[in-house]
Amino acid sequence: MAAGTLDVMKLQGEPVTYQVMFELNVGGTFVARIESEELVPFMHEEMRVDLDLATRAARQAQTSGRAQVEGLSLEENDLHAVMDYLEEDV
């Protein structure tokens, strides 16, 4: 499992979007830009983050502008699937 920090930041604009980052270690970051209605489903379904944790992180980012979850463990296969998914969107 890959342990790192999940960082969700609210970006101003129309529509409001969120930057989702997962940092494995120095230089091991991937980033996605997600619209509000896709934030929880993306974290839960694509990244395989626990639904309650994804919901809490999204709520905190919506109200405070940022949410950080340290020590989050994700399966390597889930990370590669997300990176492939994001590459297809580009």
PyRosetta script that sets phi, psi and omega in degrees:
from pyrosetta import init, pose_from_sequence

init()
pose = pose_from_sequence("MAAGTLDVMKLQGEPVTYQVMFELNVGGTFVARIESEELVPFMHEEMRVDLDLATRAARQAQTSGRAQVEGLSLEENDLHAVMDYLEEDV")
pose.set_psi(1, 145.2)
pose.set_omega(1, 177.5)
pose.set_phi(2, -96.5)
pose.set_psi(2, 121.5)
pose.set_omega(2, 178.7)
pose.set_phi(3, -104.4)
pose.set_psi(3, 134.3)
pose.set_omega(3, -178.8)
pose.set_phi(4, -164.5)
pose.set_psi(4, -160.2)
pose.set_omega(4, -177.9)
pose.set_phi(5, -115.4)
pose.set_psi(5, 125.6)
pose.set_omega(5, 172.4)
pose.set_phi(6, -88.9)
pose.set_psi(6, 127.4)
pose.set_omega(6, -177.7)
pose.set_phi(7, -129.8)
pose.set_psi(7, 118.7)
pose.set_omega(7, -179.2)
pose.set_phi(8, -116.9)
pose.set_psi(8, 120.6)
pose.set_omega(8, -179.3)
pose.set_phi(9, -120.6)
pose.set_psi(9, 134.9)
pose.set_omega(9, 177.1)
pose.set_phi(10, -81.0)
pose.set_psi(10, 128.8)
pose.set_omega(10, 178.8)
pose.set_phi(11, -108.0)
pose.set_psi(11, 131.8)
pose.set_omega(11, -179.2)
pose.set_phi(12, -74.7)
pose.set_psi(12, 149.6)
pose.set_omega(12, 178.8)
pose.set_phi(13, 144.9)
pose.set_psi(13, -180.0)
pose.set_omega(13, 177.8)
pose.set_phi(14, -120.2)
pose.set_psi(14, 117.1)
pose.set_omega(14, -6.9)
pose.set_phi(15, -76.2)
pose.set_psi(15, 163.3)
pose.set_omega(15, 176.2)
pose.set_phi(16, -63.8)
pose.set_psi(16, 134.0)
pose.set_omega(16, 176.9)
pose.set_phi(17, -125.7)
pose.set_psi(17, 168.5)
pose.set_omega(17, -179.2)
pose.set_phi(18, -127.4)
pose.set_psi(18, 138.4)
pose.set_omega(18, 173.9)
pose.set_phi(19, -95.8)
pose.set_psi(19, 121.7)
pose.set_omega(19, 180.0)
pose.set_phi(20, -109.2)
pose.set_psi(20, 122.5)
pose.set_omega(20, -179.9)
pose.set_phi(21, -123.7)
pose.set_psi(21, 145.5)
pose.set_omega(21, 171.6)
pose.set_phi(22, -131.4)
pose.set_psi(22, 114.6)
pose.set_omega(22, -177.5)
pose.set_phi(23, -104.6)
pose.set_psi(23, 115.7)
pose.set_omega(23, 177.6)
pose.set_phi(24, -77.9)
pose.set_psi(24, -44.1)
pose.set_omega(24, -179.5)
pose.set_phi(25, -164.8)
pose.set_psi(25, -176.8)
pose.set_omega(25, 179.8)
pose.set_phi(26, -59.2)
pose.set_psi(26, 122.6)
pose.set_omega(26, 179.1)
pose.set_phi(27, 83.5)
pose.set_psi(27, 3.9)
pose.set_omega(27, -178.2)
pose.set_phi(28, -112.6)
pose.set_psi(28, 55.1)
pose.set_omega(28, -174.6)
pose.set_phi(29, -111.4)
pose.set_psi(29, 140.5)
pose.set_omega(29, 166.2)
pose.set_phi(30, -122.3)
pose.set_psi(30, 151.4)
pose.set_omega(30, -173.1)
pose.set_phi(31, -131.7)
pose.set_psi(31, 140.9)
pose.set_omega(31, 173.9)
pose.set_phi(32, -132.5)
pose.set_psi(32, 147.6)
pose.set_omega(32, 174.2)
pose.set_phi(33, -112.4)
pose.set_psi(33, 119.2)
pose.set_omega(33, -169.6)
pose.set_phi(34, -125.2)
pose.set_psi(34, 139.6)
pose.set_omega(34, 174.8)
pose.set_phi(35, -77.3)
pose.set_psi(35, 158.4)
pose.set_omega(35, -173.4)
pose.set_phi(36, -49.5)
pose.set_psi(36, -50.5)
pose.set_omega(36, -174.7)
pose.set_phi(37, -70.4)
pose.set_psi(37, -14.5)
pose.set_omega(37, -179.4)
pose.set_phi(38, -99.0)
pose.set_psi(38, -6.3)
pose.set_omega(38, -171.3)
pose.set_phi(39, -61.9)
pose.set_psi(39, -56.7)
pose.set_omega(39, -178.8)
pose.set_phi(40, -65.7)
pose.set_psi(40, -47.5)
pose.set_omega(40, 178.1)
pose.set_phi(41, -58.3)
pose.set_psi(41, -38.8)
pose.set_omega(41, 179.2)
pose.set_phi(42, -62.7)
pose.set_psi(42, -50.1)
pose.set_omega(42, -178.5)
pose.set_phi(43, -63.9)
pose.set_psi(43, -40.7)
pose.set_omega(43, -176.7)
pose.set_phi(44, -78.5)
pose.set_psi(44, -49.4)
pose.set_omega(44, -173.4)
pose.set_phi(45, -82.2)
pose.set_psi(45, -39.3)
pose.set_omega(45, -176.8)
pose.set_phi(46, -89.7)
pose.set_psi(46, -41.7)
pose.set_omega(46, -178.6)
pose.set_phi(47, -91.5)
pose.set_psi(47, -12.9)
pose.set_omega(47, -178.9)
pose.set_phi(48, 64.1)
pose.set_psi(48, 34.2)
pose.set_omega(48, 173.1)
pose.set_phi(49, -78.3)
pose.set_psi(49, 139.3)
pose.set_omega(49, 177.8)
pose.set_phi(50, -50.2)
pose.set_psi(50, 137.6)
pose.set_omega(50, -174.9)
pose.set_phi(51, -58.1)
pose.set_psi(51, -44.2)
pose.set_omega(51, 179.6)
pose.set_phi(52, -62.7)
pose.set_psi(52, -42.3)
pose.set_omega(52, 179.3)
pose.set_phi(53, -66.2)
pose.set_psi(53, -42.4)
pose.set_omega(53, 178.2)
pose.set_phi(54, -62.0)
pose.set_psi(54, -41.2)
pose.set_omega(54, 179.5)
pose.set_phi(55, -65.6)
pose.set_psi(55, -44.1)
pose.set_omega(55, 179.0)
pose.set_phi(56, -64.1)
pose.set_psi(56, -42.9)
pose.set_omega(56, 179.9)
pose.set_phi(57, -63.8)
pose.set_psi(57, -42.6)
pose.set_omega(57, 179.0)
pose.set_phi(58, -63.9)
pose.set_psi(58, -44.2)
pose.set_omega(58, -179.8)
pose.set_phi(59, -62.2)
pose.set_psi(59, -43.2)
pose.set_omega(59, 179.5)
pose.set_phi(60, -64.9)
pose.set_psi(60, -41.5)
pose.set_omega(60, 178.7)
pose.set_phi(61, -64.7)
pose.set_psi(61, -37.6)
pose.set_omega(61, 179.7)
pose.set_phi(62, -66.5)
pose.set_psi(62, -39.5)
pose.set_omega(62, -175.9)
pose.set_phi(63, -89.6)
pose.set_psi(63, -37.6)
pose.set_omega(63, -175.5)
pose.set_phi(64, -102.6)
pose.set_psi(64, -13.9)
pose.set_omega(64, -179.2)
pose.set_phi(65, 94.3)
pose.set_psi(65, -14.9)
pose.set_omega(65, -179.6)
pose.set_phi(66, -160.2)
pose.set_psi(66, 145.6)
pose.set_omega(66, 174.4)
pose.set_phi(67, -137.9)
pose.set_psi(67, 134.0)
pose.set_omega(67, 176.6)
pose.set_phi(68, -126.5)
pose.set_psi(68, 132.9)
pose.set_omega(68, 177.5)
pose.set_phi(69, -123.2)
pose.set_psi(69, 107.8)
pose.set_omega(69, -178.7)
pose.set_phi(70, -89.2)
pose.set_psi(70, 152.3)
pose.set_omega(70, 176.7)
pose.set_phi(71, 73.4)
pose.set_psi(71, 21.2)
pose.set_omega(71, 179.1)
pose.set_phi(72, -76.4)
pose.set_psi(72, 131.9)
pose.set_omega(72, 179.3)
pose.set_phi(73, -106.3)
pose.set_psi(73, 126.7)
pose.set_omega(73, 176.5)
pose.set_phi(74, -124.0)
pose.set_psi(74, 145.1)
pose.set_omega(74, 176.2)
pose.set_phi(75, -66.8)
pose.set_psi(75, 139.1)
pose.set_omega(75, 178.1)
pose.set_phi(76, -55.3)
pose.set_psi(76, -40.8)
pose.set_omega(76, -178.8)
pose.set_phi(77, -62.6)
pose.set_psi(77, -36.6)
pose.set_omega(77, 178.6)
pose.set_phi(78, -67.5)
pose.set_psi(78, -38.8)
pose.set_omega(78, 177.9)
pose.set_phi(79, -63.9)
pose.set_psi(79, -43.8)
pose.set_omega(79, 179.7)
pose.set_phi(80, -65.2)
pose.set_psi(80, -38.3)
pose.set_omega(80, 178.3)
pose.set_phi(81, -62.9)
pose.set_psi(81, -40.9)
pose.set_omega(81, 179.0)
pose.set_phi(82, -65.7)
pose.set_psi(82, -43.9)
pose.set_omega(82, -179.9)
pose.set_phi(83, -62.8)
pose.set_psi(83, -41.3)
pose.set_omega(83, 176.7)
pose.set_phi(84, -63.1)
pose.set_psi(84, -41.4)
pose.set_omega(84, 179.4)
pose.set_phi(85, -60.8)
pose.set_psi(85, -44.4)
pose.set_omega(85, -178.9)
pose.set_phi(86, -68.0)
pose.set_psi(86, -37.3)
pose.set_omega(86, 179.2)
pose.set_phi(87, -64.0)
pose.set_psi(87, -34.0)
pose.set_omega(87, 179.3)
pose.set_phi(88, -67.8)
pose.set_psi(88, -30.0)
pose.set_omega(88, -179.6)
pose.set_phi(89, -73.4)
pose.set_psi(89, -25.9)
pose.set_omega(89, -173.0)
pose.set_phi(90, -75.6)
pose.dump_pdb("model.pdb")
